[in-house]
Structure formats: structure tokens, C-alpha cells
Amino acid sequence: MHSFGYRANALLTLAITILAFMCGIASFSDNFNTPIPTTEVQVLNINWFQKKPDGDDEVSLTLNISADLQSLFTWNTKQVFVFLAAEYVTPKNSLNQISLWDGIIPTKEHAKFLIHTTNKYRFVDQGSNLRGKAFNLTLHWHVMPKTGKMSANKLVMTGYRLPETYR
């Protein structure tokens, strides 16, 4: 009565429909997770603060980055991309954002960490705007799920200031 092709098509359609429904439920279930990540960043030392020959300011920092991001992980989380940025205001730009460090957290077991490091990427301002500048350190994260939409958030830590003179 029904050919093999017709029966295989019906079975495949049913399997894909069930899989799509399960992916939708998995993605929807992430809405019930309310993560409460914690982080603390200490600037231990300003290794150098100099004016480069082209007139730009450059800073090298030694940092202690401590974070507990375990609450970001659910059974639908594939990995979390995290980065630390220095953010400050200049007369030319309302927001300057410079990435200092980043990493990928593959599992919940790796989501609680303490890292002692210098900035991984150069902290350079195009101009002489960094002397005496107040800045925030902001830890950003992007949660990459196994299925569903990616989410992002951040924690802002204030109260950091660069010296008035070059070292």
C-alpha cells in the first residue's frame, strides 16, 4: 500500500519534529535560570605607563582576576566566553573599551578561577588621554548554549585611576 520511501519520509519527519520540539523546550528552560556571578579584579601593579613615539599612551597592568561564574552553567550551556575590558570616557568618545584579557570556560568545573596575569592585549589610547584618567574594569560574558539564543551580560567594577605622570 505505502512504499518504503513514503514510510521513511514519515518517520524522518516525525523524528525531526520531535527533535525541534525538544530543542525549543531546552532553550525555553534557560529562561528560568537566574545566574548570580561574582567577580573581583585587583590592579596589583602598573608595570609601565608611557607615551609612545607616535604620541599614544600605553599602559601595562598586573591583574588578579577572581570570578565565580558557575551559576551561568545549566545543562544547556556549551561554553562561556569571558573577557575583561577597561572602559573610560574621553572628550572625543563617550565610551572607550579596551579588551585586556579573555578566555573560554568550557565547563562548570572551570568556571571558578583566580588568575594572576598581565594584560593579554595592549592597553593603548590613541592620544594622550590616559594620564590621571579614571576607568572601570568590566567583566563581560557570553553564554553559548547547545541550543537556543546566546546571551550576554557584564559586571562593572569602578574606582580605578591611572597616574598623572608617565613611568
C-alpha positions as CSV (number, residue, x, y, z in Angstrom):
1,M,0.0,0.0,0.0
2,H,2.6,2.6,1.1
3,S,6.0,2.5,-0.4
4,F,9.3,2.2,1.6
5,G,10.2,5.8,0.6
6,Y,6.8,7.2,1.9
7,R,7.2,5.4,5.3
8,A,10.9,6.5,5.6
9,N,9.8,10.1,4.9
10,A,7.0,10.0,7.5
11,L,9.4,8.5,10.1
12,L,12.1,11.1,9.4
13,T,9.6,14.0,9.5
14,L,8.3,12.7,12.9
15,A,11.9,12.4,14.3
16,I,12.9,15.9,13.2
17,T,9.6,17.4,14.6
18,I,10.3,15.8,18.0
19,L,13.9,16.9,17.9
20,A,12.9,20.5,17.1
21,F,10.4,20.5,19.9
22,M,13.0,19.2,22.4
23,C,15.4,21.9,21.3
24,G,12.7,24.5,21.9
25,I,12.0,23.2,25.4
26,A,15.7,23.2,26.2
27,S,16.1,26.8,25.0
28,F,12.9,27.9,26.9
29,S,14.1,26.2,30.1
30,D,17.1,28.6,30.3
31,N,14.7,31.5,31.0
32,F,14.2,30.0,34.5
33,N,17.9,30.2,35.4
34,T,18.8,33.3,37.3
35,P,22.6,33.4,37.4
36,I,24.4,35.4,40.2
37,P,28.1,35.5,39.1
38,T,30.6,37.2,41.3
39,T,34.0,38.7,40.4
40,E,36.7,40.8,41.8
41,V,39.6,42.4,39.9
42,Q,42.7,43.9,41.6
43,V,45.2,46.0,39.9
44,L,48.4,44.9,41.6
45,N,50.9,47.0,39.7
46,I,51.2,49.4,36.9
47,N,54.3,47.8,35.1
48,W,54.7,50.8,32.8
49,F,52.8,53.9,31.7
50,Q,54.4,55.6,28.8
51,K,53.9,57.8,25.9
52,K,54.8,56.0,22.7
53,P,56.8,57.8,19.9
54,D,53.6,58.2,17.8
55,G,52.0,60.1,20.8
56,D,49.7,57.4,22.0
57,D,49.6,56.4,25.7
58,E,50.3,52.8,26.6
59,V,49.8,51.0,30.0
60,S,50.8,47.6,31.2
61,L,49.0,46.3,34.3
62,T,49.4,43.3,36.6
63,L,46.0,41.9,37.5
64,N,44.4,39.4,39.8
65,I,41.1,38.3,38.3
66,S,38.9,36.2,40.6
67,A,35.5,35.1,39.4
68,D,32.8,32.5,40.2
69,L,30.7,32.1,37.0
70,Q,29.4,28.6,37.9
71,S,25.8,29.9,38.1
72,L,25.9,30.7,34.4
73,F,26.1,27.0,33.6
74,T,23.0,24.9,33.0
75,W,22.5,21.6,31.3
76,N,22.1,23.6,28.1
77,T,25.4,25.5,28.3
78,K,28.1,24.6,25.8
79,Q,30.7,27.1,27.0
80,V,31.1,30.7,28.2
81,F,33.3,33.3,26.6
82,V,34.6,35.8,29.1
83,F,36.7,39.0,28.7
84,L,37.9,41.8,30.9
85,A,37.7,45.3,29.4
86,A,38.9,48.7,30.6
87,E,36.3,51.3,29.9
88,Y,36.7,55.1,30.1
89,V,35.4,58.4,28.6
90,T,37.4,60.9,26.6
91,P,36.3,64.2,25.1
92,K,36.2,62.6,21.6
93,N,34.4,59.4,22.6
94,S,31.6,58.7,25.1
95,L,32.9,55.2,25.6
96,N,36.3,53.7,25.0
97,Q,36.5,50.0,25.6
98,I,39.8,48.1,25.5
99,S,40.0,44.3,26.0
100,L,42.7,43.4,28.5
101,W,42.2,39.7,28.9
102,D,39.9,36.9,27.6
103,G,39.2,33.2,27.9
104,I,36.8,30.4,27.1
105,I,35.3,28.5,30.0
106,P,34.4,25.0,28.7
107,T,32.7,23.5,31.8
108,K,31.2,24.4,35.2
109,E,34.3,23.0,36.9
110,H,36.5,25.6,35.3
111,A,34.1,28.5,36.0
112,K,35.5,29.3,39.4
113,F,39.0,30.7,38.9
114,L,41.8,33.0,40.1
115,I,44.2,34.3,37.5
116,H,47.3,36.3,38.2
117,T,48.3,37.9,34.8
118,T,49.4,41.0,32.9
119,N,47.1,42.4,30.4
120,K,47.0,39.9,27.4
121,Y,46.2,42.7,24.9
122,R,47.8,46.1,24.7
123,F,46.1,48.9,26.7
124,V,46.7,51.8,24.2
125,D,44.8,55.0,23.8
126,Q,45.0,56.9,20.5
127,G,46.2,60.2,22.0
128,S,47.4,61.4,25.4
129,N,44.1,60.8,27.2
130,L,45.1,58.3,29.9
131,R,47.1,60.5,32.3
132,G,45.1,60.7,35.6
133,K,42.2,59.0,33.9
134,A,39.6,57.2,35.9
135,F,38.4,53.9,34.4
136,N,36.2,51.0,35.1
137,L,37.1,47.3,34.7
138,T,34.2,45.4,33.3
139,L,33.9,41.6,33.1
140,H,31.8,40.6,30.1
141,W,30.5,37.1,29.4
142,H,28.7,35.5,26.5
143,V,26.9,32.2,27.3
144,M,26.9,29.9,24.3
145,P,24.1,27.3,24.6
146,K,23.9,23.9,23.0
147,T,20.6,25.1,21.5
148,G,18.8,28.4,21.5
149,K,20.0,32.0,21.6
150,M,23.2,33.3,23.0
151,S,23.0,35.6,26.0
152,A,25.5,38.2,27.3
153,N,25.9,40.3,30.4
154,K,28.6,42.1,32.4
155,L,29.7,43.2,35.9
156,V,31.2,46.7,36.2
157,M,33.9,47.4,38.8
158,T,34.6,51.1,39.4
159,G,37.2,53.1,41.2
160,Y,40.4,52.6,39.2
161,R,42.7,55.5,38.2
162,L,45.9,55.9,36.2
163,P,48.8,58.0,37.5
164,E,49.1,61.7,36.5
165,T,52.7,61.2,35.2
166,Y,54.4,58.7,32.9
167,R,56.6,56.0,34.4
